Amino acid sequence: MGEVKSSVYTTQGKNCDCAKSNCRYRVEPLSAHTFTARTELEHVVEESGFHRIKRFRLLLAFSTNSAIEMSMRFLPVQTRVFGLSASLGLVCCWPISFAAAADLNSTGTVRVAGIILKWIRADKEANFRRVDPMIREAATHGARIVCTTECFLDGYAIADKSIPLDTYRALGEPIPDGEYYRRLAALAAELKIHLIAGMTEAAGDARYNTSVLIGPDGKLAGKYRKQKLEHELVRNTPGNASPVFETPFGKVGIMICADRTEPSIVERICTCGADFLICPSGGMFGPQKNDPIVQQRSRENKIHIVFVHPAEFLVTGPDGGILSQAVLADRLLIAPEQTGDTHDQNRVFYFDLPMVRRSVDHP
């Protein structure tokens, strides 16, 4: 007699409660990895009116496409719930690290999605409303890391100096307390993705061009502030740090737009241990003005770079080669009344990025 069931669970980072001193089962405290558990129940025996599960097989299919199969043994316990008797089992299984299983999938890659979306200047609600379904689409198609463009939330409002200063400053989003940051965090948690989102950050009196990294638990995993500001200096403050952020897929480094043109900025991020780089952008793009620069930074640092822009998606490899490239229309910005017309060309692009741990002595 047998039965097959499937359910979706999230790792919680807790010990087995079987109370056996020699049980080493533990779910590692991951960032809420979601997996499907498929159970095949075997040897179900009826004893005195109760069904006792002696053994079953469990197949875990992780969101990163990995899978691991285990046999488990049940220790039967009789209970009564709402007047109904049932036989429960406390699981005692062989030791396994879910962290190791979730880090590696069957192809050794992680799917990265770039949200190629035209800006609407200085309208946070419109930009959020437009990006939401695209982020959902990316998650549905297996993306574990999803990236927007530079300052997608306010439509790169810093570019328009005719916007009154007070109006511009009001577009700043406090992190992590801002309304739209919280909505993005809730979205990342719902979809169980790592989300890199660009916005103008408000931190006291300062305004920064910032990209946040939100984990699949909805918590802030880190943020990067653009260092090379050029025309933005009249209203924004440059960042002064080059952090990298640990994920189950490797350490990610973030740079923003013009940072890619400064070899020393990219080198510092790589020296800090980045395994791959993500570059939300919004400036120059295309094979003539942009691609050779990104290729050179990849070649110099022997690293993959994913470039996400309102009009281009580009991935370069450690040898500087172009692994994926698409240009989508010739503009970065649309007027509100152009939403949905021929000028408003948007798309989610995907790339299955190799998960390779780089040596600490690179570049």
C-alpha positions in Angstrom: 0.0 0.0 0.0 1.5 3.3 -0.9 0.8 7.0 -1.4 2.5 9.9 -3.2 2.2 13.5 -2.0 3.9 16.8 -2.9 4.1 19.9 -0.7 6.1 23.1 -0.7 8.2 24.0 2.4 10.8 26.5 3.5 13.9 25.7 5.5 13.6 27.2 9.0 17.1 26.5 10.4 16.0 24.3 13.3 17.2 21.0 14.8 15.3 17.8 14.5 12.8 17.3 17.3 13.1 13.5 17.4 14.8 13.8 20.9 17.4 11.2 19.9 20.9 12.2 21.1 22.6 10.7 18.1 20.4 12.3 15.5 22.5 15.0 13.7 19.7 16.1 11.4 19.8 19.9 11.0 18.3 22.3 8.5 20.9 25.0 7.9 19.8 28.6 8.5 19.6 29.5 4.9 17.9 32.6 3.4 14.5 30.8 3.1 15.3 28.3 0.3 12.0 26.9 -1.0 11.8 23.3 -2.1 9.2 20.8 -3.1 9.1 17.6 -1.0 7.7 14.5 -2.8 7.1 11.6 -0.5 6.4 8.0 -1.3 4.9 6.2 1.7 5.8 2.5 1.9 4.8 -0.4 4.2 1.6 1.2 5.6 0.3 -1.4 8.1 -3.0 -1.3 9.9 -2.6 -2.2 13.6 -5.6 -2.0 16.0 -7.3 0.4 13.8 -4.3 2.7 13.3 -2.2 3.2 10.1 1.5 3.1 11.0 4.1 4.5 8.5 7.2 2.4 8.9 9.4 3.9 6.2 9.1 6.3 3.3 11.3 7.9 0.7 11.6 11.7 0.4 12.7 13.6 -2.7 13.6 17.2 -2.2 13.5 19.4 -5.3 15.1 22.8 -4.5 14.2 26.0 -6.2 17.8 26.0 -7.5 16.9 22.8 -9.5 18.9 20.6 -7.2 17.4 17.4 -5.8 18.3 15.0 -3.1 16.7 11.8 -2.1 16.7 10.3 1.4 15.1 7.4 3.2 13.7 8.2 6.6 12.4 6.1 9.4 9.3 7.0 11.5 9.0 6.4 15.2 5.3 5.9 15.6 3.4 7.9 18.2 -0.4 7.6 18.7 -2.4 10.8 19.1 -6.0 12.0 19.0 -7.0 15.3 17.4 -10.6 16.5 17.4 -11.8 13.1 18.4 -10.0 11.4 15.6 -7.2 8.9 16.2 -4.1 8.9 14.1 -0.5 7.6 14.1 2.2 10.3 13.8 5.9 9.8 13.1 8.8 11.8 14.5 11.5 11.8 11.8 15.0 10.7 12.5 17.0 10.9 9.3 20.6 10.6 8.2 22.6 13.8 8.5 22.5 16.2 5.6 23.3 19.8 5.0 20.6 21.6 3.1 23.0 24.5 2.6 25.2 22.3 0.4 22.3 20.9 -1.6 20.8 24.3 -2.2 24.0 25.9 -3.3 24.5 23.6 -6.2 22.0 22.8 -8.9 22.2 20.1 -11.5 23.9 22.4 -14.1 26.1 24.4 -11.7 24.4 27.7 -12.7 22.1 30.2 -11.3 19.5 32.0 -13.4 19.9 35.8 -13.4 17.1 38.0 -14.8 17.6 41.6 -16.0 14.4 43.8 -16.0 14.8 45.9 -19.1 12.2 48.6 -18.4 11.9 52.2 -19.6 11.8 54.8 -16.9 9.0 57.2 -16.1 10.7 60.2 -14.6 10.0 61.0 -10.9 7.0 58.7 -10.5 7.7 56.0 -8.0 4.3 54.5 -8.0 4.2 54.2 -11.8 7.6 52.6 -11.9 6.8 50.2 -9.1 3.5 49.2 -10.7 5.3 48.6 -14.0 8.2 46.5 -12.5 6.1 44.3 -10.3 4.7 42.0 -13.0 8.1 41.7 -14.7 9.8 40.6 -11.4 7.0 38.1 -11.0 7.6 36.8 -14.5 11.3 36.5 -13.8 10.6 34.4 -10.7 8.1 32.2 -12.6 10.8 31.4 -15.2 13.3 30.3 -12.6 15.3 33.4 -11.9 16.9 33.3 -8.5 18.6 36.7 -8.8 16.5 39.5 -10.4 18.0 42.9 -11.2 16.4 46.2 -12.1 18.1 49.2 -13.8 19.9 52.0 -12.1 17.4 54.2 -10.0 14.4 52.5 -11.6 12.2 53.5 -8.8 12.3 57.3 -9.4 13.1 57.0 -13.1 16.6 58.3 -12.6 15.3 61.7 -11.6 18.8 63.1 -11.0 19.1 63.4 -14.8 16.6 66.3 -14.8 18.0 69.2 -12.9 14.8 71.2 -13.7 13.1 69.2 -11.1 12.9 71.5 -8.0 15.5 70.5 -5.4 12.9 69.9 -2.7 10.9 67.7 -5.1 14.0 65.7 -6.0 15.0 65.2 -2.4 11.5 64.0 -1.5 11.9 61.2 -4.0 14.6 59.7 -1.8 13.7 56.4 -0.3 14.8 55.6 3.3 16.3 52.2 3.6 14.9 50.0 5.0 12.0 52.0 6.3 10.7 53.6 3.0 7.3 52.6 1.7 8.6 51.4 -1.7 11.6 49.6 -0.2 9.2 47.7 2.1 7.0 46.8 -0.9 10.1 45.5 -2.8 11.2 43.5 0.2 7.7 41.9 0.5 7.9 41.0 -3.2 11.3 39.4 -2.8 10.1 37.4 0.2 6.9 36.3 -1.6 8.8 35.1 -4.6 11.8 33.7 -2.7 14.3 35.6 -4.9 17.4 37.8 -4.4 16.3 41.2 -5.7 18.7 44.0 -6.7 16.8 47.2 -7.1 18.0 50.7 -8.0 16.7 53.8 -6.2 17.6 57.2 -4.8 18.4 56.6 -1.2 17.6 59.2 1.5 20.0 59.0 4.5 19.6 62.0 6.7 20.4 65.1 4.6 22.4 63.0 2.0 21.0 61.5 -1.2 22.7 58.5 -2.8 22.4 56.6 -6.1 21.9 53.2 -4.5 21.2 49.6 -5.4 19.9 47.4 -2.6 20.2 43.6 -2.4 17.1 42.1 -0.8 17.3 38.4 0.2 14.5 35.8 -0.3 13.6 36.3 3.4 12.7 39.9 2.6 15.6 41.2 4.6 18.2 43.7 3.5 21.3 41.7 2.6 23.3 44.8 1.7 23.4 48.0 -0.4 25.8 49.6 -2.7 26.2 53.4 -3.3 27.4 54.6 -6.6 31.0 56.0 -6.4 31.6 57.8 -9.7 28.8 60.4 -9.9 29.9 62.9 -12.5 26.8 65.2 -13.2 25.0 63.8 -10.1 27.4 65.5 -7.7 25.3 68.6 -7.6 22.6 66.8 -5.7 24.0 63.3 -4.7 26.7 62.1 -2.4 29.2 59.6 -3.7 29.6 56.2 -2.0 33.0 55.3 -0.5 32.7 51.5 0.0 33.1 48.5 -2.3 31.3 45.7 -0.4 30.5 42.2 -1.7 27.5 40.2 -0.5 27.3 36.5 0.2 24.6 34.5 -1.5 24.0 30.8 -1.9 25.3 31.2 -5.4 28.6 33.0 -4.6 29.7 36.5 -3.5 28.0 39.2 -5.6 29.6 42.6 -6.2 27.5 45.5 -7.4 28.6 48.5 -9.4 26.4 51.2 -10.8 26.6 52.7 -14.3 29.6 55.0 -14.6 31.5 52.9 -12.0 32.2 50.5 -14.8 34.3 53.1 -16.6 36.7 53.4 -13.6 39.0 50.4 -13.5 40.1 51.0 -9.9 36.5 50.8 -8.6 35.9 47.5 -10.3 39.2 46.2 -9.2 38.4 47.0 -5.5 35.1 45.2 -5.6 36.8 42.1 -7.2 39.7 42.3 -4.6 37.1 42.1 -1.9 36.2 38.7 -3.1 33.3 39.1 -5.7 32.6 35.9 -7.7 30.5 37.8 -10.2 29.4 41.4 -10.8 26.0 42.9 -11.4 25.9 46.4 -13.0 22.5 48.2 -12.9 22.9 51.1 -15.3 21.2 53.9 -17.2 23.8 55.8 -19.2 25.4 54.9 -22.5 24.6 51.6 -24.0 25.2 49.5 -27.1 28.0 47.8 -29.0 29.9 51.1 -29.8 29.7 53.1 -26.5 29.2 50.5 -23.8 30.0 46.9 -24.6 33.8 47.3 -25.1 34.1 48.9 -21.6 32.2 46.1 -19.9 34.2 43.5 -21.8 37.5 45.2 -20.7 36.5 45.2 -17.0 35.6 41.5 -17.3 38.9 40.7 -19.0 41.0 42.7 -16.5 39.4 41.0 -13.5 38.6 37.6 -15.0 35.0 37.8 -13.9 31.4 37.6 -15.3 29.5 40.9 -15.5 25.8 41.2 -15.9 24.8 44.6 -17.2 21.2 45.8 -16.9 20.0 49.0 -18.6 16.6 50.4 -19.8 17.7 49.6 -23.4 20.3 46.8 -23.1 21.0 43.5 -21.5 24.6 42.3 -21.6 26.6 39.5 -20.1 30.4 39.3 -20.5 32.7 36.4 -19.5 36.0 36.3 -17.7 37.9 36.3 -21.0 36.0 39.5 -22.1 33.8 37.7 -24.5 30.1 38.6 -25.0 27.9 35.7 -23.7 24.6 37.4 -24.2 23.6 40.8 -25.6 20.4 42.4 -26.7 19.5 46.1 -27.4 15.8 46.9 -26.9 14.8 50.2 -28.6 16.8 53.4 -28.6 15.5 55.2 -25.5 15.7 55.0 -21.7 12.7 57.2 -20.8 9.1 57.5 -21.8 6.4 60.0 -20.9 3.5 58.8 -18.9 1.2 59.0 -21.9 3.5 56.7 -23.9 3.0 53.8 -21.5 2.1 50.7 -23.6 2.7 52.3 -27.0 5.5 51.5 -29.5 8.0 53.5 -27.5 7.5 51.5 -24.4 9.5 48.4 -25.2 10.3 46.3 -22.2 11.4 42.7 -21.6 12.8 40.3 -19.0 16.1 38.8 -20.2 17.7 35.7 -18.6 21.2 34.2 -18.3 22.2 31.0 -16.6 25.4 32.2 -14.8 28.0 29.7 -13.9 28.5 29.4 -10.1 32.3 29.6 -9.9 34.2 30.6 -6.7 37.0 32.8 -7.7 40.4 32.7 -6.1 41.0 35.4 -3.6 44.2 36.5 -5.4 42.3 37.7 -8.5 42.6 39.9 -10.2 
